[in-house]
Amino acid sequence: MLTIYDRNGNKRADIAPDDSSTQQKEVQGENVLSLSFTHYEHIALDVNDYTDYLGERYWLTERYTPKQVNECEWDYDLKLYGVESLIKRFLVLETTDGDTNPLFTLTATPREHVAMVVKAINDGMGHITDWKTGTVEGTELITIDYEGMYCDEALKAIAEKAGGKA
C-alpha cells in the first residue's frame, strides 16, 4: 500500500499498485517509479503530487487523468520521478538582482556554487526550502559559465572543477 500526497503534504489517496508496477533507478541517471493500479473513485492528480517508496520521494511532473473503466472504476498508469530526474528540468538562474538570468558566469567557492544550485532546485519545486546544502569539499575559487545550464549539469561541472565526483 502506498499513499499519494498533494504538493502540500495532504493525503490524496491510499493505493495498491499492481504487479506491473516498477522502479527503475540508474546510477547518475533516471530514477522512475511506474505505478499501475485500479481505484474505485476518481483521484485528481496534479504536478508535484508525490509518494514515498523505499525511503525515497517520487513526484508527478504533469497533471494526470485516469482512464475511466466504468462508473465506479478508474485505471491509473503513473510515472513519478525521483529528485535525480527532477533536477534535469530546472535551470540554474542568477537571481541576485531580482532578475532571473540563465546566462551568467560565477567565480566562487564550490559551496557557494552548490548553494546556488540548491536554491534553483527549491525554487523550481515551488519555492520550497526542503533541499539544503550539505558538506562541500574544496575552498579554492572556481569559475563556471552557466549558459542555460540545468541543475544536474551544474552539479557535475562543480564536481569536475572542484576535483570531486558528482
N, C-alpha and C positions, 0 to 999 in steps of 0.2 A: 504494500500500500504506500503510495506517495501522496503528498499534499502539494497542491498548486496554490501559490500566493500571488496577490497583485503586487504592483511595484511598491506599495506602502506597507507590505507585510501582513495584509489582511487575507485570511484564508478564503480561497475561491471554491475549492473542492478537494475531496479525497478521491483518488483514482486507483484503479487496479490495472496496471499495464499488462498487456497480454504477452505471450511468449515470443512474439516477433519484435519486441522492443529491444534496443541495443544501445550500448555505449561504445563509441569509437574515440580513442584517445591516442594521439601521435605525439612523439617527442618533438618539441618545438614546432608543433603543427596544430591541427584542428582537435577540438575536444567537443564532441557532439553526442547528445543524448536523444535518441529517437524513441518516442513513446507512441504506442498504438493501444487504444482502449475504446471500449463502448461505455457510454454513460446514459442514464435514464432520465436526464434532464439536460437542457442546453446550458453550457458553461460559456460565458462571454470571456474570451481570452484576448489580451492586448499586449502590446510591446512592453517589455521589461517585467512581465509576469515571470515567476520563477518557481523552481522546485530544488530541493536539496537531495542529492543522491550520493551515497558512499562518501560523505564528508565534503562534497563539492557542490557549489551552486551553479545552476544552469538557467539561462534566461531565454525567453521567447523574443525574437528580433523583429517579428512582424505580427500584425493582428491576424488572428486565426478564426476561420469559420468552419465548423464541423459539417460533415455530411449527415443529413437527416435521413435515417433509415425508415422510420415511421413516426407516428405522432408522439411517441414517448421513448424514442431511442435514437442516439446520435453516435456516429463513428468519428474518432479522432485519430489523426496521424500527425504528430507534432515533432518538430525538430527544435530542441533547446540547445543553447551553446554555452560552453564554459568560458571563463574570462579570457583564456588564450585565444579563443576565436573572436570574442567581442572587441578586443583592443585593436584588431585589424581594421575596424571601421571608424576609428577615432583619429582625427588629425591632431598633431601637436600644434598648438596655437600660441603665439606670443600675445599675451594679454596685459602687459604692464601698463600700457597707456589707455586701457579701457577698450581698445580695438581688439579684433580677433584676426590676426595676420598669420597665415600659414607659411609665409616666405620670409625667413629671417635666419641670421647666424648668431650663435651664442657661444661665448667663451666663459666658462665657469667650471667649478669642480664637478666631478661625476655626481655627487649627491645633489647639487643644485639642478643638474640636468634631469636626474631621475625624479626629483620633486616636481619639476615642471610637467613631466610625462604623467605622473600620478594625478596631478591636478587635471590634466586633459582627460584622463580616464574617468575621474569622478564627475567632471563637467559633462562628459559625453553620456554618462549614465543618469542624467537628470539632476546635476548639481548636488550629488550626494557627497558624503565625507567618509565613506566606508574604507577606501583604499588609502593606505599610509605608506610613507617612505620608510623603509627599514634600514638595515646596515648596508652602506655602500662603500666599497673599497676604493681607495685612491684619493689623494688630496691635491694632485697636480691639476692645473687648469687644462682643460681640453676644449677644442673648438669643433662645433658640429654645425653643419649647414642644413637647416631644417627647411628644405624646399618642397613643401607639400608632403612631408613625411608623416606616416601613420605611427601610432604608438608602438606597435610591435617592431617596426623597423628602427625606431628611435632607440628602443632599449637595446637592440643588437648593436647599433652604432656606438652607443655609450660604452657597452661592454668591450667592444673591439678597441676603442680609443683608450679606455682605462686599463686595458690589458687583462680583462677578465673574461667570463663566459656569460652568455645571455641565458 
